[in-house]
Amino acid sequence: MPSPVRFAKVRKQLEGVGYRLVRVSSSHHIFDRPGGPLVSIPVHNNLVKPFYAKQVAKIIAADKAKGETKKRQTEEGK
């Protein structure tokens, strides 16, 4: 079974792609950014379950793919 991930690592990853912590509701840390979906991460004892860490990785991968597509379209339009 995968081990939990430190919340600081997950937060740093999200902030690296433009998300910011907007509020904390009980154990749920809510991140948002313009043009992006809200991301809710439950944190217990400063740890995040592997499932949520994988979800964050998917969000970041999709964001990078979207950015590369926009960059390619901009270069083709020149």
N, C-alpha and C positions, 0 to 999 in steps of 0.2 A: 504494500500500500504506500502511495507517495506521502511524503512528509509535508507538514504545513510550511508555509512561506512567511517570512517576516513581513509585517505590514509596511515597514519603511521601504522595502524593496518594491512592493506593488505601488505604493504612493509615488515613488520616484519615477517608475515607468510611466504612470498615468500623467504626471506633471511634465514629463519629457515630451509628450505629444500634445500638450496644451490644455490638459484638464486641470481643474483646481478644486480643492475641497471646499464645498459650499456650505455644508452643514453636517452635523452628527446627530442622529436620532437613535438613542439607546446605543446599541452596538453597531449600527449601520453608518458607515461613512459614505456620504453622497458626493460624487464628483460630477462636474459639469463643464462644458466648454461650448462656445458658440458653434452652432452647426453640428454638434455631436449629441449622442444620446446621453441621458443621465446614467451614471454607473453607480450602483449601490454595492458596497463591499462590507459584509459582516466581519467584524474583528473581535476576537476573543483572546485575551492574554497576549495581545500584540502579535497574534498570528492569524493568517488567512488560510482557509482550507484550499487544497490544491485545485479544486474545481473552479474557484473564483480566480485564482492566479492564471489558469488556462483561459478563462473567459477574457481576462485583461490582455493576455497575449494575442488572442484572436482579434480583439478590438484594435490593438496596435498594428497587427499585420494587415488588417483591412484598411486602416488609415494610411499605412505606407503604400499599399497597392493603389489606393485612390490618389495619393499624391503623385506617384509615378505616372499614372494615367494622365493626370492633369498636366504634368510637366511635358510628357510626350505630345499631347495635343497642342500645347503652346508652341513647342518647337516645330511641329508640322505646319502650324498656321503661319509661321514667319515667312 
